[in-house]
């Protein structure tokens, strides 16, 4: 079989792309947001986050009413944090790894050759989803708190100010960013999710065991245990020392994985 020779470009012909406008960053962010909901896995994960969060809050309300307990808005927000804290990081992993697993990254990088710009757009999109999830979760908590007040006959107590909302938002931004970092590190959905769950649920227990057995490690733990450092965010009152613990452990378990993961995405061979 013979192959027809490729046509030679005309003498003096040049392809001038200097007048082509780059793709706006806002458009890239919008595309990444659509990717999270366009696939069946992403769409059902988003639905599951909202549905499971609502179900947990309804169960909490029914238990509180049946037992005659007294609660306030903070109690509902604490319950909201549990399902969202587990499921949101999974979405963060998938926002990066799904393209590499489905082999669509080549198309993405062809349409936008700047990998750094794409990484930043993906990260911005995941942060917007985290903010939207917190808004929805807070709205559900407010509604359930009002329902509790009307059904129990107790006065509705809010006791939840702007700083508390900021702490909740920061908590889920950390979770989403951690999932995003593991997604970039492994570029594989299954591996990223498994390692994230080991990091979230197994590693804290090992830290606590080490602190219980070794006195020197008990002094070191607050500086390297990012999960424990985030616990004061739930209570909504951090001291200067606790902020320092959060910054140092976050540098180890969040900033460093993000940097290494971004380096890998920028240099990885697209297949």
Backbone bond lengths (Angstrom), bond angles and torsions (degrees), N, CA, C in turn:
res aa  C-N    CA-C-N  psi(-1)  N-CA   C-N-CA  omega(-1)  CA-C   N-CA-C  phi
1 X - - - 1.461 - - 1.516 108.49 -
2 X 1.313 116.16 131.87 1.458 121.11 179.77 1.516 109.49 -101.02
3 X 1.306 114.67 149.77 1.466 121.38 179.04 1.517 108.91 -109.89
4 X 1.327 115.11 129.77 1.455 119.00 -179.90 1.521 109.83 -66.24
5 X 1.309 117.53 136.37 1.472 119.69 179.74 1.524 110.76 -66.36
6 X 1.337 115.15 147.02 1.462 120.34 178.98 1.517 109.48 -73.10
7 X 1.329 113.97 143.07 1.459 119.25 -178.61 1.518 109.77 -68.86
8 X 1.309 115.64 133.85 1.450 120.98 177.49 1.528 109.55 -76.67
9 X 1.361 118.19 138.74 1.464 119.11 177.40 1.514 110.69 -65.68
10 X 1.298 114.39 149.86 1.464 119.84 -179.61 1.521 109.87 -61.77
11 X 1.333 117.31 145.28 1.471 120.04 179.24 1.531 110.73 -56.43
12 X 1.318 115.86 134.84 1.459 120.29 178.38 1.517 114.19 81.33
13 X 1.371 116.97 2.05 1.460 119.86 -178.69 1.529 110.01 -80.30
14 X 1.317 116.71 132.70 1.466 122.72 175.33 1.526 108.31 -135.34
15 X 1.327 114.20 146.83 1.459 120.23 177.51 1.518 108.01 -95.90
16 X 1.300 116.92 106.84 1.465 122.59 -176.53 1.528 108.86 -98.09
17 X 1.341 115.90 112.63 1.462 120.73 178.31 1.531 111.23 -111.52
18 X 1.311 116.31 12.08 1.463 119.25 -177.04 1.525 111.76 -64.97
19 X 1.323 116.66 -25.03 1.460 118.97 -179.69 1.518 114.12 -88.60
20 X 1.340 116.41 -4.22 1.463 120.14 -179.99 1.526 109.71 -77.10
21 X 1.299 116.31 126.53 1.453 120.54 -178.76 1.529 109.85 -77.82
22 X 1.326 117.86 138.00 1.473 119.48 178.03 1.524 111.13 -67.33
23 X 1.325 115.11 156.95 1.461 119.77 178.30 1.526 109.14 -66.88
24 X 1.329 118.65 126.84 1.469 120.40 -179.47 1.534 111.51 -61.35
25 X 1.319 116.08 143.90 1.461 120.31 -179.69 1.520 111.38 -61.03
26 X 1.322 117.09 -37.40 1.466 120.50 179.92 1.519 111.33 -62.31
27 X 1.349 117.10 -34.80 1.461 119.73 178.47 1.528 110.46 -68.69
28 X 1.328 116.85 -38.81 1.458 120.13 177.55 1.524 110.96 -63.10
29 X 1.328 116.60 -42.09 1.466 120.07 178.18 1.523 110.37 -62.73
30 X 1.325 116.41 -41.90 1.461 120.25 178.92 1.523 111.76 -63.23
31 X 1.325 116.56 -39.19 1.467 120.70 178.12 1.529 110.26 -64.87
32 X 1.339 117.04 -42.64 1.464 120.26 179.74 1.528 111.27 -65.58
33 X 1.318 117.14 -35.06 1.462 119.99 175.73 1.521 110.74 -64.41
34 X 1.323 116.60 -40.36 1.464 120.31 178.98 1.525 110.89 -66.66
35 X 1.338 117.43 -36.08 1.455 120.35 179.35 1.524 111.78 -61.03
36 X 1.335 116.74 -34.49 1.463 119.92 -178.81 1.520 112.45 -66.58
37 X 1.322 117.02 -26.48 1.462 120.47 -177.26 1.518 113.47 -108.54
38 X 1.336 118.10 -13.82 1.470 120.07 -176.22 1.523 112.93 -76.05
39 X 1.325 117.89 -31.08 1.463 119.80 178.85 1.529 109.95 -82.62
40 X 1.323 116.64 154.53 1.460 119.86 179.71 1.525 111.76 -64.04
41 X 1.345 116.21 -39.74 1.468 119.22 -179.59 1.528 110.77 -63.20
42 X 1.341 116.15 -47.49 1.454 119.14 -179.87 1.513 113.01 -65.72
43 X 1.352 116.17 -41.05 1.463 120.01 -179.46 1.522 111.43 -63.36
44 X 1.315 116.70 -45.80 1.471 119.40 -178.26 1.523 111.66 -72.50
45 X 1.308 116.74 -27.58 1.465 118.14 175.33 1.520 110.45 -68.26
46 X 1.324 117.40 -41.54 1.462 120.38 176.43 1.528 111.09 -62.50
47 X 1.334 116.03 -43.27 1.468 119.73 178.06 1.526 110.40 -63.70
48 X 1.331 116.09 -40.33 1.469 119.64 -179.39 1.520 111.71 -64.95
49 X 1.325 117.32 -38.67 1.465 120.26 179.15 1.520 110.19 -59.95
50 X 1.339 116.53 -47.54 1.464 119.98 -179.79 1.526 111.44 -67.20
51 X 1.343 116.75 -43.10 1.464 120.44 -176.15 1.526 111.77 -68.45
52 X 1.334 117.11 -44.57 1.468 119.71 -178.57 1.527 110.32 -67.76
53 X 1.330 117.48 -39.07 1.470 120.11 177.38 1.516 110.92 -61.33
54 X 1.344 116.75 -45.26 1.465 120.00 178.06 1.524 111.13 -63.73
55 X 1.331 117.57 -40.25 1.466 121.08 -179.47 1.528 110.96 -64.06
56 X 1.335 117.01 -42.84 1.471 120.45 179.21 1.524 110.48 -62.02
57 X 1.320 117.05 -41.69 1.467 120.27 -179.60 1.524 111.33 -67.34
58 X 1.324 116.85 -38.98 1.469 120.08 178.50 1.528 110.56 -66.25
59 X 1.330 116.39 -41.69 1.472 119.39 177.32 1.522 110.26 -62.18
60 X 1.321 116.98 -43.20 1.459 119.88 178.05 1.532 110.95 -60.39
61 X 1.330 117.24 -42.77 1.462 120.82 179.63 1.522 110.82 -62.53
62 X 1.332 116.95 -43.69 1.461 119.33 -178.98 1.523 111.73 -65.12
63 X 1.331 117.40 -39.16 1.471 120.66 178.02 1.519 110.52 -66.32
64 X 1.313 116.83 -43.16 1.462 121.14 -179.14 1.526 110.66 -62.21
65 X 1.325 116.63 -43.69 1.466 120.15 -179.13 1.525 111.23 -69.19
66 X 1.326 117.63 -39.71 1.468 120.19 -178.64 1.528 111.95 -69.95
67 X 1.337 116.75 -31.11 1.462 120.81 -178.77 1.525 112.80 -94.02
68 X 1.319 117.14 -4.43 1.464 120.39 -179.65 1.512 113.24 66.42
69 X 1.331 116.89 33.78 1.463 121.25 -178.28 1.522 110.55 -83.84
70 X 1.315 115.19 161.01 1.466 121.24 179.48 1.525 108.29 -110.08
71 X 1.322 117.20 122.39 1.468 121.67 -178.95 1.521 109.52 -132.52
72 X 1.314 114.55 169.96 1.459 121.62 176.41 1.517 108.56 -138.46
73 X 1.330 116.08 -176.51 1.461 119.83 -174.78 1.521 112.38 -59.53
74 X 1.330 118.55 -36.91 1.459 121.20 -179.05 1.532 111.54 -59.07
75 X 1.332 116.88 -36.24 1.464 119.95 -179.87 1.525 111.27 -64.79
76 X 1.326 116.31 -37.62 1.466 119.25 178.06 1.527 111.34 -71.33
77 X 1.320 117.59 -35.24 1.469 119.09 178.60 1.525 111.35 -69.44
78 X 1.327 117.13 -34.25 1.466 119.74 176.19 1.525 110.10 -63.52
79 X 1.346 116.99 -42.16 1.465 120.44 177.25 1.525 111.36 -65.31
80 X 1.322 116.60 -35.01 1.462 121.10 178.39 1.527 111.24 -63.92
81 X 1.334 116.49 -34.95 1.461 120.37 -175.25 1.524 112.81 -64.65
82 X 1.328 117.62 -28.83 1.468 120.09 -173.74 1.531 112.95 -64.98
83 X 1.346 119.51 -58.17 1.473 117.25 -179.12 1.520 112.95 -67.76
84 X 1.329 117.06 -36.67 1.460 119.55 -179.95 1.524 111.08 -68.07
85 X 1.335 116.60 -36.61 1.455 119.79 179.13 1.510 113.25 -66.66
86 X 1.338 117.57 -24.33 1.466 121.57 178.80 1.520 111.53 -87.06
87 X 1.333 117.18 -41.73 1.460 120.77 -170.13 1.531 113.92 -90.41
88 X 1.327 118.00 -33.33 1.460 119.09 -178.22 1.535 112.86 -60.42
89 X 1.347 119.31 -44.36 1.470 118.22 178.58 1.523 113.55 -61.17
90 X 1.334 117.65 -29.22 1.464 120.07 176.17 1.529 110.00 -61.84
91 X 1.331 115.82 -40.93 1.459 120.16 176.27 1.530 110.29 -64.48
92 X 1.336 116.78 -35.93 1.458 119.96 176.59 1.519 112.24 -62.64
93 X 1.333 116.50 -40.42 1.474 120.43 176.60 1.519 110.17 -62.64
94 X 1.329 116.15 -48.07 1.467 120.83 -175.24 1.525 112.37 -66.69
95 X 1.331 117.69 -28.41 1.463 120.13 -178.31 1.525 111.98 -61.63
96 X 1.339 116.68 -24.34 1.468 120.58 178.72 1.522 111.39 -104.31
97 X 1.320 116.83 -48.27 1.462 121.03 -168.66 1.525 114.05 -75.18
98 X 1.334 117.49 -25.80 1.467 119.36 -174.34 1.520 111.75 -62.15
99 X 1.328 117.92 -37.43 1.459 120.17 179.94 1.526 111.57 -64.78
100 X 1.327 116.77 -38.18 1.458 119.54 -179.46 1.515 110.53 -73.40
101 X 1.325 117.90 -34.12 1.456 120.44 178.33 1.516 112.29 -72.10
102 X 1.330 117.59 -35.20 1.457 121.91 -179.49 1.524 112.54 -91.82
103 X 1.333 116.57 0.78 1.461 123.44 176.35 1.531 112.64 59.83
104 X 1.321 115.77 40.25 1.463 120.10 173.74 1.520 111.43 -105.83
105 X 1.336 117.69 1.69 1.463 120.46 -178.48 1.527 111.32 -63.99
106 X 1.343 117.05 -32.54 1.463 119.55 -179.72 1.529 110.86 -62.95
107 X 1.329 116.34 -40.07 1.466 119.69 177.61 1.521 110.12 -65.01
108 X 1.330 116.20 -43.50 1.462 120.49 -179.17 1.517 111.48 -61.00
109 X 1.338 116.86 -46.28 1.461 120.34 -177.61 1.523 111.96 -74.56
110 X 1.328 117.18 -20.00 1.462 119.46 175.00 1.521 110.28 -75.02
111 X 1.327 116.01 -42.50 1.459 119.69 180.00 1.521 111.88 -71.50
112 X 1.335 116.86 -30.16 1.467 121.57 176.06 1.526 107.72 -135.98
113 X 1.344 117.14 95.81 1.473 119.97 -174.28 1.532 114.08 -65.07
114 X 1.317 118.80 -22.56 1.463 120.42 -177.80 1.527 109.59 -77.54
115 X 1.329 116.13 103.39 1.463 119.85 -178.42 1.529 111.02 -67.86
116 X 1.328 116.39 -36.74 1.464 119.17 179.77 1.522 110.84 -61.96
117 X 1.315 116.17 -40.99 1.455 120.46 178.91 1.528 110.68 -63.67
118 X 1.330 116.53 -38.59 1.468 120.35 178.67 1.527 111.45 -68.87
119 X 1.323 117.09 -40.39 1.463 120.19 178.10 1.524 110.23 -61.14
120 X 1.329 116.08 -44.67 1.466 120.24 179.01 1.527 110.96 -64.01
121 X 1.340 117.25 -37.81 1.462 120.43 178.62 1.529 110.80 -66.42
122 X 1.332 116.90 -41.98 1.465 120.26 177.65 1.526 110.47 -63.12
123 X 1.332 116.53 -42.83 1.461 119.91 -179.58 1.524 110.75 -64.58
124 X 1.336 116.75 -42.48 1.473 120.10 178.22 1.519 110.81 -62.49
125 X 1.336 117.28 -39.25 1.462 120.54 179.94 1.527 111.13 -65.32
126 X 1.342 117.43 -41.99 1.464 119.53 178.90 1.524 111.29 -65.69
127 X 1.330 117.58 -36.47 1.463 120.18 178.11 1.535 110.89 -66.70
128 X 1.329 117.06 -37.58 1.466 120.26 176.85 1.528 111.11 -64.66
129 X 1.327 116.50 -38.89 1.465 120.15 177.07 1.524 110.24 -64.84
130 X 1.343 117.05 -40.33 1.467 120.29 177.76 1.526 111.17 -61.75
131 X 1.321 116.72 -43.37 1.465 120.63 178.42 1.530 110.29 -63.20
132 X 1.343 116.42 -44.61 1.466 119.60 179.64 1.526 111.24 -63.05
133 X 1.333 117.12 -38.86 1.469 120.64 179.25 1.526 110.83 -64.27
134 X 1.331 117.04 -41.30 1.459 120.29 178.49 1.528 110.60 -64.75
135 X 1.321 116.71 -40.25 1.471 120.18 178.01 1.522 110.72 -61.14
136 X 1.336 116.66 -45.76 1.468 120.30 178.62 1.522 110.71 -64.03
137 X 1.347 116.65 -44.30 1.457 119.93 179.50 1.517 112.49 -62.86
138 X 1.321 117.21 -41.36 1.465 120.54 177.87 1.525 110.91 -65.14
139 X 1.330 116.65 -39.22 1.465 119.93 178.35 1.524 110.76 -62.80
140 X 1.339 116.88 -42.81 1.465 120.15 177.42 1.528 110.92 -63.29
141 X 1.325 117.10 -39.28 1.463 120.71 179.34 1.523 111.33 -64.46
142 X 1.320 116.28 -41.07 1.476 120.44 178.47 1.519 110.29 -63.55
143 X 1.338 116.64 -44.54 1.467 120.18 179.79 1.528 110.70 -61.78
144 X 1.332 116.94 -45.52 1.466 119.91 -179.68 1.520 111.74 -66.13
145 X 1.315 117.13 -32.88 1.468 120.19 177.31 1.526 110.59 -66.71
146 X 1.326 116.37 -39.02 1.463 120.39 176.95 1.529 110.85 -67.20
147 X 1.338 115.86 -41.60 1.468 119.52 178.38 1.525 110.35 -63.11
148 X 1.333 116.35 -40.60 1.464 120.36 177.55 1.528 110.80 -59.71
149 X 1.338 116.64 -44.12 1.457 119.68 179.95 1.516 112.63 -62.77
150 X 1.334 116.41 -39.41 1.464 119.71 -177.81 1.526 112.12 -74.15
151 X 1.327 118.01 -33.75 1.465 120.69 -177.67 1.525 113.20 -85.69
152 X 1.334 116.70 -30.23 1.469 119.69 -177.16 1.521 112.95 -89.92
153 X 1.327 116.60 -21.49 1.464 120.05 -176.63 1.513 113.62 82.93
154 X 1.350 117.83 -0.18 1.462 120.98 177.27 1.527 110.67 -84.04
155 X 1.310 114.54 158.52 1.461 118.86 175.15 1.528 109.33 -69.23
156 X 1.317 115.10 139.97 1.464 120.37 178.14 1.522 108.57 -75.89
157 X 1.317 115.99 123.19 1.464 121.28 179.06 1.519 108.19 -111.99
158 X 1.310 115.22 124.79 1.456 119.82 179.88 1.525 109.91 -88.61
159 X 1.326 118.04 -65.49 1.462 121.17 176.92 1.523 113.86 53.63
160 X 1.325 115.90 34.69 1.460 121.05 -174.74 1.521 107.14 -142.54
161 X 1.337 115.82 101.50 1.454 120.24 -176.08 1.511 113.60 -96.13
162 X 1.325 114.65 -173.42 1.460 120.88 -179.13 1.529 112.69 -60.02
163 X 1.357 119.77 -42.50 1.472 118.35 176.65 1.525 113.24 -58.99
164 X 1.346 117.15 -36.06 1.461 120.05 179.66 1.530 111.06 -65.99
165 X 1.333 116.37 -39.68 1.468 120.11 176.61 1.526 109.99 -62.56
166 X 1.323 116.09 -40.25 1.469 120.36 178.40 1.525 110.90 -62.00
167 X 1.333 117.46 -41.99 1.462 120.83 179.87 1.526 111.43 -63.80
168 X 1.332 116.66 -41.64 1.467 120.31 178.01 1.520 110.24 -63.78
169 X 1.322 116.11 -43.88 1.460 120.33 178.74 1.526 110.61 -61.87
170 X 1.326 117.10 -42.77 1.461 121.40 179.43 1.525 110.62 -62.80
171 X 1.321 116.73 -38.50 1.462 121.51 179.84 1.523 111.34 -59.75
172 X 1.333 116.72 -45.46 1.465 119.93 -176.99 1.525 111.79 -80.73
173 X 1.313 118.16 -25.17 1.462 120.07 172.41 1.525 109.78 -65.68
174 X 1.338 116.64 -41.78 1.463 120.09 176.23 1.529 110.77 -60.78
175 X 1.328 116.98 -43.86 1.456 120.26 179.95 1.514 112.45 -63.59
176 X 1.330 116.71 -45.43 1.462 120.77 -179.79 1.528 110.74 -65.72
177 X 1.331 116.60 -41.27 1.463 120.00 179.28 1.523 111.31 -65.99
178 X 1.336 117.49 -35.14 1.465 120.35 177.32 1.530 110.83 -64.63
179 X 1.341 116.57 -44.73 1.458 119.75 176.15 1.521 111.71 -61.16
180 X 1.314 116.75 -40.57 1.462 121.78 177.65 1.525 110.65 -61.15
181 X 1.342 116.01 -42.22 1.461 120.13 -179.83 1.525 111.54 -63.85
182 X 1.348 117.79 -43.87 1.462 120.41 179.21 1.528 110.99 -67.18
183 X 1.330 116.86 -32.55 1.455 119.28 175.71 1.513 112.02 -63.05
184 X 1.347 116.86 -40.84 1.462 119.87 178.26 1.524 111.85 -72.04
185 X 1.323 117.09 -34.44 1.460 120.12 -178.46 1.523 112.07 -64.04
186 X 1.354 116.93 -40.30 1.467 120.18 -172.74 1.527 112.87 -105.72
187 X 1.338 117.49 -23.97 1.464 121.20 -177.86 1.522 111.95 51.76
188 X 1.323 114.74 32.19 1.456 122.25 178.97 1.525 107.36 -146.58
189 X 1.330 116.62 125.26 1.456 120.00 -172.89 1.521 112.67 -62.72
190 X 1.333 116.92 -49.46 1.461 120.06 -177.27 1.526 111.17 -61.76
191 X 1.331 116.88 -47.41 1.467 120.29 -178.91 1.525 111.17 -63.67
192 X 1.329 116.52 -42.16 1.460 119.73 -179.97 1.520 112.84 -62.66
193 X 1.341 116.77 -42.35 1.465 120.67 -179.17 1.521 110.79 -68.50
194 X 1.329 117.09 -44.23 1.472 120.49 -179.13 1.521 110.74 -62.23
195 X 1.323 116.89 -47.41 1.464 119.99 -179.12 1.525 110.45 -64.97
196 X 1.340 117.17 -36.66 1.463 118.70 178.62 1.527 111.11 -63.99
197 X 1.330 117.32 -41.53 1.464 119.46 179.59 1.526 111.47 -67.86
198 X 1.332 116.95 -36.04 1.471 119.07 174.93 1.516 109.95 -63.13
199 X 1.320 116.13 -43.71 1.468 121.48 178.71 1.526 111.49 -63.08
200 X 1.338 117.24 -37.39 1.461 120.88 -174.89 1.521 113.72 -83.27
201 X 1.345 117.64 -35.33 1.458 119.94 -170.58 1.533 114.48 -115.83
202 X 1.330 117.99 -22.48 1.463 120.27 -179.87 1.523 111.10 -97.72
203 X 1.321 116.71 -46.25 1.461 120.64 -177.03 1.528 113.52 -59.90
204 X 1.352 120.27 -41.73 1.476 118.85 177.64 1.525 113.11 -59.03
205 X 1.331 117.64 -37.25 1.459 120.33 177.17 1.519 111.84 -65.18
206 X 1.327 116.65 -38.01 1.464 120.16 177.41 1.522 110.68 -66.82
207 X 1.327 116.72 -38.08 1.462 120.10 176.50 1.530 110.80 -62.32
208 X 1.326 116.46 -44.46 1.464 119.94 179.64 1.528 111.62 -64.90
209 X 1.329 116.89 -39.48 1.457 120.40 177.82 1.528 110.94 -64.10
210 X 1.321 115.81 -43.62 1.458 119.31 178.25 1.517 112.30 -63.17
211 X 1.347 116.70 -38.85 1.459 120.09 178.76 1.524 111.58 -67.51
212 X 1.334 116.72 -32.82 1.466 120.08 179.53 1.522 112.17 -73.54
213 X 1.338 117.30 -29.82 1.458 121.00 -176.15 1.522 113.56 -92.81
214 X 1.330 117.53 -27.21 1.465 121.13 -174.40 1.520 109.75 -128.01
215 X 1.313 116.29 121.32 1.453 120.80 -177.88 1.514 113.14 -63.66
216 X 1.342 116.91 -40.84 1.460 119.67 -179.76 1.522 111.60 -65.02
217 X 1.350 116.28 -33.48 1.459 119.32 179.23 1.529 111.12 -72.40
218 X 1.329 117.03 -29.13 1.465 120.26 177.16 1.526 110.83 -62.91
219 X 1.339 116.42 -34.41 1.466 119.69 176.37 1.525 111.88 -74.14
220 X 1.337 116.19 -29.63 1.468 120.62 -178.19 1.519 112.68 -83.09
221 X 1.326 117.96 -29.81 1.459 122.40 -172.59 1.522 114.46 -51.85
222 X 1.349 120.09 -48.14 1.471 118.30 -177.36 1.525 113.71 -58.86
223 X 1.332 117.12 -23.10 1.459 120.39 -177.22 1.524 112.87 -88.16
224 X 1.315 117.90 -14.61 1.468 120.20 -177.56 1.523 112.98 -122.75
225 X 1.330 118.10 -5.54 1.467 121.71 -178.69 1.526 108.32 -99.21
226 X 1.329 115.72 96.05 1.465 120.68 -175.94 1.517 111.59 -68.08
227 X 1.334 116.97 -34.38 1.464 120.07 179.13 1.513 111.99 -64.01
228 X 1.350 116.24 -47.06 1.459 119.74 178.75 1.509 111.55 -66.31
229 X 1.327 117.33 -32.71 1.456 120.49 179.52 1.526 112.25 -67.25
230 X 1.344 117.27 -22.70 1.460 120.36 179.82 1.528 112.82 -86.52
231 X 1.337 117.78 -13.84 1.467 120.03 -178.20 1.525 113.76 -58.13
232 X 1.338 120.04 -39.86 1.474 118.79 177.77 1.523 114.02 -60.97
233 X 1.341 117.46 -20.77 1.465 119.23 177.36 1.524 111.13 -63.13
234 X 1.331 116.54 -31.01 1.465 120.12 179.33 1.521 110.39 -68.64
235 X 1.332 116.15 -39.11 1.459 119.91 178.67 1.525 112.20 -74.33
236 X 1.336 116.45 -22.52 1.453 119.95 175.23 1.512 114.99 79.88
237 X 1.317 117.91 24.32 1.456 119.52 -179.79 1.523 108.86 -149.89
238 X 1.338 117.17 101.77 1.455 122.28 -176.73 1.525 110.55 -109.72
239 X 1.311 115.19 136.11 1.451 120.74 174.38 1.530 109.15 -87.37
240 X 1.327 115.63 173.53 1.454 119.23 178.56 1.516 112.57 -62.02
241 X 1.329 115.83 -39.57 1.469 119.89 178.16 1.519 111.48 -64.44
242 X 1.340 116.92 -39.88 1.463 120.11 179.49 1.525 111.39 -67.14
243 X 1.331 117.53 -35.84 1.464 119.92 174.40 1.531 110.35 -63.43
244 X 1.335 116.43 -38.54 1.468 119.95 178.06 1.527 110.62 -64.84
245 X 1.346 117.42 -42.79 1.469 120.79 176.31 1.526 110.68 -58.63
246 X 1.339 115.88 -43.21 1.463 120.66 -178.91 1.526 110.95 -64.68
247 X 1.331 117.19 -40.59 1.463 120.69 -178.15 1.526 111.48 -68.18
248 X 1.332 117.47 -45.81 1.463 120.33 -176.42 1.532 111.00 -69.31
249 X 1.328 117.22 -48.04 1.467 119.52 179.28 1.523 111.40 -66.38
250 X 1.329 117.56 -34.20 1.463 120.32 176.64 1.515 112.46 -66.54
251 X 1.338 115.83 -33.21 1.462 119.40 176.36 1.525 110.75 -63.84
252 X 1.341 115.94 -35.89 1.471 120.45 -178.26 1.523 111.57 -76.69
253 X 1.345 116.76 -47.43 1.461 121.26 -169.20 1.529 114.56 -100.12
254 X 1.355 117.61 -6.87 1.464 119.39 -179.82 1.518 111.60 -124.52
255 X 1.320 117.49 -56.41 1.463 120.35 -176.00 1.526 111.29 -66.25
256 X 1.339 116.53 -45.95 1.466 119.52 -179.56 1.531 112.42 -63.42
257 X 1.355 120.33 -47.99 1.475 118.85 175.49 1.527 113.30 -60.58
258 X 1.345 117.53 -36.09 1.462 119.55 177.40 1.530 110.83 -63.23
259 X 1.328 116.21 -42.92 1.461 119.68 -179.14 1.526 111.28 -66.53
260 X 1.341 117.08 -45.48 1.467 120.21 179.72 1.526 110.69 -66.05
261 X 1.349 116.56 -40.99 1.458 119.93 178.51 1.520 112.26 -63.45
262 X 1.348 117.16 -41.82 1.465 120.22 177.92 1.527 110.29 -64.15
263 X 1.342 116.89 -39.87 1.470 120.08 177.55 1.523 110.44 -60.98
264 X 1.326 116.78 -39.48 1.466 119.21 -178.83 1.532 111.03 -68.30
265 X 1.335 116.94 -42.25 1.465 119.81 179.92 1.517 110.15 -63.32
266 X 1.332 116.87 -38.66 1.457 120.06 -178.05 1.526 112.43 -69.43
267 X 1.345 117.56 -23.10 1.461 120.86 -175.45 1.521 113.71 -113.19
268 X 1.326 117.91 -9.90 1.466 120.65 -175.09 1.525 110.92 -68.10
269 X 1.332 115.15 144.68 1.460 120.83 176.85 1.528 108.85 -77.45
270 X 1.322 115.12 129.17 1.461 121.16 -179.99 1.518 108.45 -88.18
271 X 1.356 115.95 125.30 1.469 120.58 -178.08 1.509 109.88 -117.06
